[in-house]
């Protein structure tokens, strides 16, 4: 038998596992197999330079310029607007200080384990989300696509919040602040502003020019369109070159919010009523812990505050060196995230306590004026003890007829809002009361801009990293791809610049980034722990960090984490089915926000977004499982094309496939997996560790050896028994050509 082997690549190129091939005659009476290798510029993650070394991944892949840059990028991404306007509200509604108990428990059982899975897999494989899941198993490629689609939805609407912050930031340089007083018409306050409040009027009428419902767009608001264009332009210049450009900005976007929070903290605790605000927020109501919704809110807050399942943490991890201690990073970022949420809550409620106290004082002044008018008080200057004594002596009829206001500090504090209502209505009202209010307004909205940009950078980085890992886009310069993505997001985002823009944003926030993200997170955990293998992942962490994850990690990865993710997913689906989703629409005639049900056509769009975020996972699975899609994108690694084989070679190839499958690695080198080469000394009963899979490679090329040496070398590399290649074992000879492009 004559075996011709030409152009075998050197040690840089790994071999490829073989699969059953189609049979086709050569036409010259012989049969053979031609293996055509198309290795990309990057090095396979299965390659290495020395025994025991970890994979270096793509030698041209971007990398952090230092540990501080990586840490600040993670902090800027995970510490976002939710820490400012979501966590304080949850504490207030779910038992005050008692809410910290379920929050910390969920942080330990859910957030940290999944955080390490994403960061660790990115660092291990040096790939984005799409490449990671394709490497674990081609059938799981839809996880990366789903993550990218959901991230796109979130990026589109998240930048609108930055747009509103820009608008308020520019208006913060005016004195007096435009939301400090009601506009006047013919010498009298505008009726809509009188019925609501100065800050609510500025938000709903001046900023948004809100439509009465989501059915009525009210046209584009040119000032919001310009601010949206500005925000996307700023984001483009930050992320256009990946971490080479965004890594420099994170020093500001990550550190500046802490400076502002500290300034507000020092100012806030010196204000009248700050203590009352803090007592209201952190006084524990332990009985609340018996309500399941409190634990669900804690789990949901942990999930979204870390930014899990966006693919961003995988991307950030992929830029790390292979020996980076990702376990330490996960613990540090988790602690920092929790402390920041608590710290921000202290600042927020210290300021809101001051606002509530001033509100109670104004209420008392109004009631005193009524009492003086009815000669029950001698003057407005009496102390509050005398005022309270007189109020207690009045009967219910007098209270109703004279229209006394209820002056309750508890009611004032309980009316605190969340989300945009807290940032643009409640907190701005508190800022107005501070001396030098424009200075505090500039500080506050600069902080919101920093937090928003830090999170938006991370969100886009996760999506763009996935796009850049697809070979077809590698030929295009990063700024061009980034520019097209930003332009597309800006175009779609124009829907948020209409009069119904805030209603659309609430719809996107409620549906686009909820169920899809939870499903992706659940599939990620199942893929790594049950398909890739928790033993293999544990070994990877040990090889990278020198720390072998113990029982805590194993229990949370294998059982507790998936169970919590399942509960969140089930509750989210049931909530959408059982509760008729509503949104708050501004009623200008009454000056209040009314709850309205979403129209059916809007719910159809919401359902389409949920399906678009989840559907790629089963679709990719079915396409690849049943080989429906014959032409598939090369996700990240050189493809292998085989042809011209006969039944005489099929047995040899099938034998090789069986060896590869037994190793438990489903990816193979064509998808970036390791080359499975096993010596006689390997333990057949134990799954190979990463070091074992990477430790063996041929040291000589076949072209430099004699025919007998070539045959022996070929058998040793592919675990072939002597009779497979012996001249008498096959009726027809074959010729194998390896062509390296």
Secondary structure, 3 states (H helix, E strand, C coil): CCCCCCCCCCCCCCCCCCCCCCECCCCCCCEEEEEEEECCCCCCCCCCCCCCCCCCCCCCCCCCCCHHHHHHHHHHHHCCHHHHHCHHHHHHHCCHHHHHHHHHHHHHHHHHHHHHHHHHHHHHHCCCHHHHHHHHCHHHHHHHHHHHHHHHHHHHHHHHHHHHHHHHHHHCCCCCCCCCCCCEECCEECHHHHHCCHHHHHHHHHHCCCCCCCCCCCCECHHHHHHHHHHHHHHHHHHCCCHHHHHHHHHHHHHHHHHHHHHHHHHHCCCCCHHHHHHHHHCCCHHHHHCHHHHHHHHHHHHHHCCCCCCHHHHHHHCCCCCCCHHHHHHHHHHHHHHHHHHHHHHHHHHHHHHHHHHHHHHHHHHHHHHHHCCCCCCCCCCHHHHHHHHHHCCHHHHHHCCCCCCCHHHHHHCCCCHHHHHHHHHHHHHHHCCCHHHHHHHHHHHHHHHHHHHHHHHHHHHHHHHHCCHHHHCCCHHHHHHHHHHHHHHHHHHHHECCHHHHHHHHHHHCCCHHHHHHHHHHHHHHHHHHHHHHHHHHHHHHHCCCCCHHHHHHHHHHHHHHHHHHHHHHHHHHHHCCCEEEEEECCCCEEEEEECCHHHHHHHHHHHHHHHHHHHHHHHHHHCCCCCCCCCCCCCEEEEECECHHHHHHHHHHHHHHHHCCCCCCHHHCCCCCCCCCCCCCCCCCCHHHHHCCCCCCCHHHCCHHHHHHHHHHHHCCCHHHHCHHHCCCCEEEEEEEC
